[in-house]
Amino acid sequence: MKTNIVDVFCIIDDFSKLFDEAIKKKTLEEADKKRRNRKFKMSDSEVMTILILFHLSRYRDLKAFYLQYITHSCRSEFPHLVSYNRFVELQSRVGFKLIAFLNMCCLGQCTGISFIDSTPLKACHIKRAHGHRTMRGWAQKGKSTMGWFYGFKLHIVINDRGEIINYQITPGNCDDREPLKDGTFTKNLFGKLIADRGYISQNLFDRLFVDDIHMITKRQFDLSEHTIKITSSCKSYSFVILRLHNDREEGAASKSLGFRCR
């Protein structure tokens, strides 16, 4: 990991400078209020780099990662480290910038063969849902192939190279097919879209077909003249790729939520 720190930082720092300049041009100045605009000891680029390295690591706890790895092994790369409590305060400043970096620099392109699936992001154990406060008002009860859960759903689309094309986070009670009804979610898709049986819908199939998207699901009813055949081996391979992505994203999301799902 250590050999990649400089590369990751350079990419993040270049984006951060351009992003700050663009935001500054769009921001209105407050004439009546004077602000010190004092620079922080750690830059936003350093904070974002540490957060990205955390998600690339095997650590499940940010505190352990920061105190055990960053402060001991990365002193030369981050000479202006702050205490962990101060770092937690600083990371709240870069949340919006990290999302912008993901959407603007990290998404892949559609190649004509795409795969879609959803995975639950648990906010807490289903039996503790009534007393949960952190995500109250956003999280909802939902059901997946693994049973009931309380939290959110991550809908993710990847191409045949394993690159993320688009994603969407919804409450746990959202139907898997709902994001596909949103034009902004499917605007960059074309060609074949492979999904599991949870996405079967004749109306949705016809709707996507008009937009040059051929949705392929496990056949449970006749898809009339639009039926497209696909070999079982290709289908199995595609869902293995997507499941690996979902497992990785679910683990990353559990890190981001910042609490344990008990």
N, C-alpha and C positions, 0 to 999 in steps of 0.2 A: 504493500500500500504506500510505503514511504516514497517510492520512486515516482508515484503519480501525483503527489501533493503539489509540486510546482506546476505541473501541467494543468491540474484542476484549478488552481488559484489563478493562473494567467487567463484562462477562459472566463472565469467568474469575474475577475477584476476588469477585463475589457468590457464585458457586458454591463457591469455595475456603473462604470464611468459614463457609457453612452446612455444608460437608463436614467441616471441622475441628471444629465444634461437635458434630456427630453422632458423629464418631469419639471425641472426648473423653468423651462420655457412655458409650460402650461399652467404653472402655479401663480395665483394672484398674490401680490405682496400686501402685507398688512401694515398700513401706514401708521396706525395708532399704537402698535405694539412693537417693542424693541426686543429682539431675541439675541442671545449671546452667540449662537451658532458655533459653540465650542466643539471641537473635534473630539471624538471618543478615542480612548487608548487603543482599542481594537477597531479596525475598519469593518465596514459591512462585508467586504470581500472575504476577510479572514473568518468572520462568523459564518458566512454562507459556505465557505470551503469546509469548515469543521463539521457543519451539519450534513453536508453531502458525504464526507468521509465516514461519518457515523452510520449512514444508511448503507454504505458499501462494506462496512465492517461486520464482524460476527457478534458484536455487542448488542444486547437488547435494552440496555439502560444507558441513557445519555450521560448521567452522572458518573457511572463507572468508566465509560469511554473517555470522558474529559479528564477525570482525575487519574486514571490508571494508564491511559495511552498518550493523550495529547500532552499533558503536563510533564510526563517523564521521557517520552520518545520524540517529541516534536518541538522541543524548545528552540532549536535552531531555525525551524521553518516559521514558528510563531513567537518572535521575541517579545511581544507585548501582551502576553497572556494575562488575563484577569482571573479573579476568583470565580468559582462555579456559580455562585449566587448572582454575581454581576453578569456572567455570560448568559444566564437564563433571562435576565432583563434585556440584554442586547438582542437575543434571538427573536424576540417579539417584534423588533423593528424591521426585520428582513423577510418576514413571512410573505408579504405581497410581492416583494422583489423575486423571491424564490419561485413563486407561482408564475410570474411573468417570464422568468428564465426558462422554466419547463415548457410553457406554451409557445415561446418564441424561438427557442434554440434546440430543444431536445426531442421534439416530435418527428416521427418518420413520415415518409410519403407513401401513398397508396400505390401498390404495384398491380392492382387488378385482382389479387387474391387476398382476402382479408378474413380474419377470424374474430368473433365477438363472444364474450362470456361475461358473467357477473360473479362477484364473490362477496360474502358478507364481511363487514367491518364491525366487530362487536364492541359496543361501548362498555358493556358490563355483562355479567351473567344474567340470563333471562329472569331468574328468580329474584334478582336485585333491582329489576327495572323500576319498580314502584318507588324505590328510595333513591334512585339515581338523579343527581342534580346537574352534573357538569354539562351534559348534552340535552337536558330537558328542553323540549320545544323543537328540537331538530331531529333527534333520534326517534325511531319508531320500531315497533315489533314487526318482524318479518319471518318468513319461512324459506329455508333453502333445502337442498338435498340432505344436509346434515341435521335438519331439525329447526326448531324455533330459535330465534336470536333477537337481541335488542341492540339496535345501532343503525348502521347505514349499509348501502350497497355500492360497490365500486363496479361500474360498467366500463369495460376496457376493450378496445379494438386494436389488433396488431396486424402487421402484414406478414408475408411468408418469410421474411428475413428476421422476424422476431422483434421488429421495431414498433413502438407504440404510436399509433396514428391519432387516436383520440381517446378521451376518458371522460367519465362523468360520475359524480358522487350524488346519490339520492337517498332519501329516507329508506329504512329497511322494508317498509310496506309497499314500495314502488314496484310495479310490474316490470319484468325484464324487457318487455317490448316497448315501454314508454319512451326511452331515449331515442329509439329508431324512428319515432314519429316526429322528432324534432329536426327540422331542416338544418340547423346549425351543427348538429351532431354528425350528420351524414353528408354534409356538403362536399367533403374531400374524398368520399368513397365512390368507387365505380367497380364494375366487374362482379366477381363472385364474392359473396359474403357468407361464410360458413358459420352456422350456429347449432346449438343443441336443441332438444325437443321443447325446451321452455320458450322458444321464440316462434313456435309454429302458429301461424295465423294467415289465412287466405287473404284477408283484407290487407294486412301488412305486406304480404308478398307482392300483391298487385300494386300497392302504393310504391314500394321500392323499385319494382320492375320498370315503372314509368320513368324513374330517375336513373335508369341504366344500372341498377344494382340487382343482381340475381341472388337472392337469399336461398341458401341450401340448408335444409334441416333434415333430421331423421324423418323419413317419410311415414306418415300416419294416415294420410288421406291423399286423394288425387290432386295434383297441382295443375291439372288440365294441360294446355299446350305449352305452359312455361316450365314443365318439369325438366330438371337438369340432373343427370346421373353423375355420381362421383364414387370412386372406388372406396371400399371400406378401409384399405390400408392408408390411403391419403387422408381420410377423415380421422383415423386414429392418430396419425402423426401430427395433424394440425391441432388436435385437442390436447395432446401431450405438451406441445409448445405453449399453448394458451394456459394450461393448468400450471405449468412452471412459472409463467409470468404472474398469474393470480396469486400463487403461493408467495412469491417474492414481494408483490405489491401489498398483500395482506400483512406480511411481516413488517414491511416498511411503514404501513399505516398504523399498525399497533405501536410502533415506536413514536410516531408523530402524535398520537392521541395523548401520550404522556401518563397513562394510568393502566393498571392491570385489569384484565377482564376476568374477574373471579366469579 
